[in-house]
Amino acid sequence: MAINEGAFIKLNYTGSVNGNVFDTSFEEEAKTAGIHNANKIYGPITICVGQKHVILGLDEELVGKEVGTEGDVTVLPGKAFGERDPKSVQSFPKNKFAKKPVRGMTVKMEKLGEGTVVDVIGSRVLVDFNAPLAGQTLVYHYKIEEEATDPLEKLKGLIRLYTGREMEATLDDGKATVTLPAGINYDRSWMLWRGQILQESFEFIEGISEIVLVESYKKSDKIEE
């Protein structure tokens, strides 16, 4: 049966540029490529097809495919991270930075967002606000492992997709209860994406009419800062 827009699937993938892996759902492959992240949860991700939960070129590739399909897709910049914009490389005086700027450092500038220091010349600092892979043609190898049909599985998938965390959750008569980890309000990803998770859950997941977020603490819990 073909996968249509709006269907939830479990997807394994590996993204590479010029033969170099930059992202993967496989832990061993990440280790081999030298990009392993001890804090990342590896394994297939749960996404809603057609909702840009993955890069646009890959998202479009998945529509109409069958469960079990494995393949490769080449994604041009226009459907990846966009073309490089020379105007997004800007110069700033060195004294504008709280810490000594060095090449490769990620900095955040007011109104411009996050950028990468690409050069330090005398008292001037060049910062590139283009996405790191802007202008690059990407290649994705993917496999549609299975379709996700359980509402609770879909909700947990959205939480992991946006926050990189797994959380306990139950579903009873349309009411989903999510148990939040201790200190969750110090988690930037959760605070940034909580509203998006709730909105998409109500919009895309049938069978959920209410979501309760429960934050509780035990005396032994370590409060994250």
N, C-alpha and C positions, 0 to 999 in steps of 0.2 A: 504494500500500500504506500502510495507516494506521500511524502511529507509536505504539507501545505503551510502557508504563513499562519502563524498563531499556534502551531503545534510546539510542544516542549519536547526537546530531545536531549540525550546525553551524548556529548561530543568529545572525542579525543583529537588532538591536533598538534602540529609542530610548524612553527613559522620560521622561515629563514630568509636572509637577504645576501645575495652574492655567495651562496653556499654556507653561510654562517648562521647557526640557529640563534634566534633572539628571544624566542618564547616557545614553551611546550607544556603539555599536560602530563608528560612522562617524566618521572623523577630521575630515572637512570639516564635518560637522554639529556636532561638538564645538567647532570653531573659531568657527563662526557663533554658537553659543550662549554663547560666552565661557567654556567649561569645559574647554578643551583642556589635556591633560596630556602634556608632552613625554616623560615616562617611561612612558606607557601604550602597550601594543601594541594597535593598533586592528585591526578586521576581525572576522569572525564568530568567536564563541566555541564551543568544543566542550563540550557538557554531556551528562549522562545524565538523560534525562527521568524525572521522578518522584522524584528524589533531592534536590530543593530546591537545586539548583545555581544557580537563579534564584529570584526572589521567588515565594512560594507561589501567588499568583493567576495569574501567568504560567505557572508550571510546570504547573498543572492545565489551563490553556488548551491546552497543546501536545499533551496525550494524545488520541490518536485522529485527529489532523490528518495531512494528507498532506505529503510532501516538496514544496516549492514553495509551500505555503500562506503567504499574506501577509494580515495582519489587525491588528485593534486589540482590546485588551481593557482594560476598566476594573477596577481592583483596589481594593477597599475596604480601609480600615486593618487590619481583622482578618486579611487575607491579604497584608498588606504589612509595614509596620513597627510595627503595633499601635496601640492608642489612646494618647493622651497621659495620663500619670499625674501629677496635680498633686503627689503625694508625692515624685516624683522630682526636684523642684526644691527644692534645699536651700541653706541659708545657712551661711557659714563666716566666721570672723574673717580679716581681710586678712593678718594676720601668719602665717597657716598656709601661705601660698604662698611658694615660693622666689623666683619672679619676680613683678614687679608685675602683678596681674591687670587685664586690660582686656576690654571687651565683645568677644565673638567668639573669645576665646582658648580653645583646647582644653587641658583640664587632666586629670590622672589622680589620683584620690583612692583611698587604700587602702580596700579592701573594696567600693568603689562603682564602680570602673572609670573610664572616660573620660566627661567631661562638657564642656559648653560654658558659659563665663561669659556670663550674660545681663544682669547689671547689677552695678554697684559703688556701694553707698550708704554713704557715710561709711566706717566701719571694717569693714563687712560686705560679703561677696561672694555673689551668688546664682549657683548653678551648676545647670544643667539636665542631668540624666542621661538624659532621654528621647532616643531616636534622633532625628536632625535632621528626619526626615520622618514621625515618629510622628503619628498622627491625620490624615494626609493621604490623600486619594484619588488614586491614581496612574493614569496612562494609558500603556499600552505599545503601540507599533507594532512588529510583529515579522515576520520572514520565516524560514521553515525552508529553509535553502539546500540542504542535502543530508544524507543519513545517513552517519555515520562508521562504517565496518565494520572497518577495519584495527586490530588490537590496539595497535600502536605509535602510531598516530595518536590513539587514545583516551588512552593514557598521557601523551603530550605535551600533549594537551588538558587533562587534569587538572592537570598541572604548571603550565601557563599560567593556568588558572582560579584556582588557589589562591595562586600566588606572583607572577603578573604577569610571569613570565620565560619565555623559550623556551630549552630545553636540548637538546643533542645526545643522541640515544639510538639504540640498535640492539636488534634482537630476533633471537635465534638459538635455535631449538628450545626455546621457552618461557622462555628466560633473557633478560631485558631488562637492558641495561647503560646507565645514565644517566651522562653525563659532567657533573660539577658545575662551574660556573664558579669561578674563583679567588676566594677570600674569601667563599664562600657562607655560612660559619658566622657571618658578621657580618650576614647578611640576616635580619631579624626575621620576615618572612613565611615564609621557608623553614623556619626553626627552629620556628615555630608550627604549620605545616601539614604538615610532612614525614610525620609519622605518619599523618595523615588521607589523604594521597595514596597511601601504601603500602597502607593498609587498603582503600580504595575500589578500588584497582587489582586487588588479589587478589579482591575481592568481586564487582566488576561487569565485569571484562574477561576474557573467555575467551581462552586462549592464552598467558597469562602465569603461570608457576608460580614464578618467582624474579626478584628485582630486585636488581641490584648497583649501588651508588652509588659512582662513582669520582671522587675528588678529587685532582687533580694540579696541579702548579705548574711554570712555566717561569721562568727567571731574569728574563725581561723582563716577567713579569706584575706588574701593580699590585695590591697587596693592599688590598681595600676595607675601610674601617673605619666 
